[in-house]
Structure formats: structure tokens, C-alpha cells
Amino acid sequence: METGAPEVTPPPCSGQPCAVAAKMAALGGGGTRWRRAWLPALQLLRRGSKAVTRHWKAMHLQRQKLMAVTEYLPPRPAVPPRCLPRPSAHGVQEDGQARVLRRQVQDTLSASRMVAVCHYNPMADEDVATFRHYLRKHGIHVKFVLNEIARPVVAQSKFRNLLPLFVSRNILLVSAEPRAREMLRVLRGVPQVILLGAVIDGTILSRRGVENFAQLPSLEVSQGQTVAALSLLPSQTSSLLQQGPARLTALLDEHIRRLRDAGAATEPPTGNH
């Protein structure tokens, strides 16, 4: 089989080396055929692997010295910071919008008998509108207030014990009347809003406390039960006090009747003489 390689003709030579070459060529069947016999039948090609550069390698000593010499050292202040006067709070001008928002939150807290603090997770706009609509039907309003606005107001009011609840994105559910039962009914269908605590009529309640408060009867029913319980004892006392005189009167009447019957029996019959 021809490989297409050009045939190489050996140069003419004389002497013993040329004779040895001629013998080897005769044994191999020709110069070209003898040269092809030395080529490997299978040639393996070895591909070079990529260099691994992720292994940690210590920095050269000269580079370490250069990095240490060229490291940035900030200049030391002429006066230590602890020796400088502290900035006064009056020097910082308060934002007018923040002042207005704090006043609105303060008015809302003072005019509400029920204030509930809830953790708010992101919701779709349609769900938020539906949620506010169902609460507004029961007279409960939703207030989205930042913690930076609400915390200073709560810290200076009677609701200061609610400060640990203002740590994340919160909303306030406020109502002029305690509507705990209606609020829990609406929150039961909105898992994105989690009730943390509430203040009802000046009393701080946890989530379990709000649930227990919602199970209580209404104010009118409680007042009727209280009046019935209070009127029961006086009626029993009056009946007990009247029982003795009534029995005594009955005994006296019976005694008088018996005396009359006995007197009528001892009188002699009157006849004609």
C-alpha cells in the first residue's frame, strides 16, 4: 500500500558501511519498504491537560514584603474621637413629613380602643384591596406604618410594651370599637397577615389572649348576666327574711281559729225557760 510519501534515494557511498546498508535493504525488500517497517502501526496522541490554578500557593517572600510596605495606613486624627463633643439631638433638623406621619399615628392610637400589631408578608394588590374591604365592613382600618415612624410614637405612649413587636414589616389594625371576633374571622382567611399582639381597652393581649377575648359574649349580654347575678342574691335574701314573719302570721291565725272553735264548744246551749 502506497502512503504517498516521496521515496528517498540514499547517496552513493563506498566501503563497508555501504555494503551493510545494501544487505539490510535487500533483506527489507528495498530502501523505501525498509524505512516503512520502522514506523509504529498504532500511534497514540496525548492531549495536554489544563493547568489547575485553584490550588492555594504561598505568596513569594519578596511579594509579601512589597505588600506589607505598600499597605495603606489611614492617618490618625489629631484629636481622638472620644475627646470630641457628642452631637446634640437638637442640632439635627427633623423631617417635616416624618413629623406629620408621627402625629397621624399618635392621633390614630389615641382614638382607637383596639390596636392590633400584625406581621405583613407581601401580597398581590387585589388581595390587599379585598383584605381591607372585608375589614372596613366591620369598622376596622389597616394602617401601613414604617417602624422608624411608629417606634418613637409607641415608646412615648401607653403602648410602650408593644415595642418588641416592631422588628419587621408590620401593619396596624385599628378600630374605634373592640372587634376582635370579626378581625380574627377575616385574618383566618389571609395567611400572609399574622397577628402578633393587640391592645384592647388599654389591656395588652397576646395572640392567645385575643382569641380568648373573642370568645367572650358581647357587652350587652355580659351586662344582662351581671344584673341577673346581682339581683338573684337580694331576691333570695328578701324571700328568706319574709319567710319567718309569714310563717309566724300563719301560725297565729291558726291559733286564733282554734281558740274560737274551742270557745264555741264550751258555751252552754241557750234554751226557753
Salt bridges, closest charged atoms under 4 A:
GLU94 OE1 - ARG99 NE 3.86
GLU94 OE2 - ARG102 NH1 2.28
GLU177 OE1 - ARG113 NH1 2.80
ASP201 OD1 - ARG113 NE 2.84
GLU211 OE2 - ARG207 NE 3.58
GLU211 OE1 - ARG208 NE 3.61
GLU254 OE2 - ARG257 NH2 2.21
GLU254 OE2 - ARG258 NE 3.44
ASP261 OD2 - ARG257 NH1 3.39
